[in-house]
Amino acid sequence: MNKITIEETTRDDVTAMILRAKKRAGMDWAQMAEAIGMSPVWLHSAATGMNAFPQDKARAFADLLGLPDSAVDILCDSPLKVWEQAVPTDPCIYRLYEIVGVYGPTIKALINEEFGNGIMSAIDFSMDLEREPNPKGDRVRLTISGKYLAYSNW
């Protein structure tokens, strides 16, 4: 693939380049993740600026999609994780907010009963998404795993 060149590249520019290059390449997130040795969940999150790539993975991803060298450094930058909406309007993302809104207090209470007073890390974290066949219509199985972090007393 030919390299795209832009003098002053921003995080939003890189995300837009990734989405265009993905479409041109005709690859899905799973194929790209396999090509660079990462999970599709992590790859999408990092490609859209919510996580930072390790240098070697950023280089492999940029090479895979023909991104400019300037994109590699941006992909390695620490994420800002800034959300612009209090509650998203996209139906799929909204439903995830709904799950947390309805079950968040239950999840918190059960974590506290099982582990003690603390939280589940979203930094030391993994997630998998799978299709679960079901006669009533296929289901989405979302598995999240975060390290337990006890609150510090100081």
N, C-alpha and C positions, 0 to 999 in steps of 0.2 A: 504494500500500500504506500502511496505517496504521503509524505509528511505534510501536515497542515501547518502553516506558519502565521503567527500573530505576534506583533511586537510586545504589547502589554496585555497579558492574559489574566483574567480574573477567575475566581472560583465558579461564578455563574457561566462564564465563557467555556470553561473546561467541562462543566456538566452538559451544556448545550452541545459541545463537540462530541462528547461521549455518546449522547443519545443519537446524534446524526450518524456517527461512525458505526454504532451498533446496528442501526437500520440498514445502512449501506452494506455492512458485512453479512447481514442476514443471520446473525447469531442471537441466541437467547442468553439470559444471564447464566444459566447452568453451563452452557457451552463455553462461555468466556471464563467462568470461574474455574472450570476444569482445566482450561488452557493455561491458567496462571497458578493453579494449585491452591485455590481458596474456595469457600462456600459461596453459593449464589446469594444468600442473605447478606453475608458480610460484604461481598463485592458490590452489590447494589447500594448498600448503605455508604460505603466508602466512595463509590463513584459519584454519589449525589452529595457528598460533603459532610456526612454525619459521622464518619470515622476517618482516621488518617491511614494511608497506605504505608507499609514498610517500603523502603527505597527500592528493593529488588522487585517487589510486586508492582509498584508504580511503574517501574521501567518496563516490566513484562507486559503490563496492561497497555501502556502507551504504545509499545511496539506492536502489540496485537491489533490495535485499532488505528495505528498510523497517526497518533497524536504528536504535537510538537514537544520538544524538550522542555519548554516552559511549563507544560502541563504536569510533568513529573514532580517538580518541586511543589506545585500547588496541591497535587494529590497527597503529598507527604505532610502538608501543613496540618497542625492541630485543628480540629473542627470547632466551629463556634456554636453549633447546635441551636440556632436561633429559629424559633417558630414565629410566623407572622400572624397566625390566627389562633384565637382562644380555642375554638372547636372547628375542625376542618369541615368543609361542606362536601368533600368527596365521599360518596356513600360507603365505600370499603373502609376508608380511614376513620370515618365517623363511627362505624360499628365497633372498631377497636376502642375508641374513646368510650363508647357506650358500655362495652364490656368492663373497662376499668371503672367507669362511673357506677355501674350496678354492683360489680363484684370486688372492686378495689378494697373496700373496708373488710370484706370477708377474707380476701387473700392476705391482707395485713394481719388480721386476727389469727388466721391459721399459721402464718409464718411465725408470729410471736409465740403462739402456743408450742409449736414444734421446735423452734430454735432459741427463743428468748426475745428480749426487746431489741430489735434491730431492723435491718432492711435487706432487700435483695439488690445486689449491685447491677447496674446497667453498664458498668465499665468492664468488669470481669464477667462476661456474659456471652452466651451463645444462643442461637435460635435456628430451628429447622422448620421447614414448611413441606408438608407432604399431602398428596391426594389420597383420601381414604374412600375406597369404593363403598357405596351404600345403595341398597335397592330403592330407597326413597329419593335418591339423588346424591351424587358424590359430595363428600364433606371435605373441609379444609382442616387438617391437623396441624396446629401450631404448637411447637414445643419450645418453651423458653427455659433457660437455665442460667441463673445468676448466682454468684458467690454470696453467701450470707455474710453480712457485716454487722456485728454487734455495735450498738451505740457506745461511744467512749464516755467514761466518767472522769472528768478532770477539773 
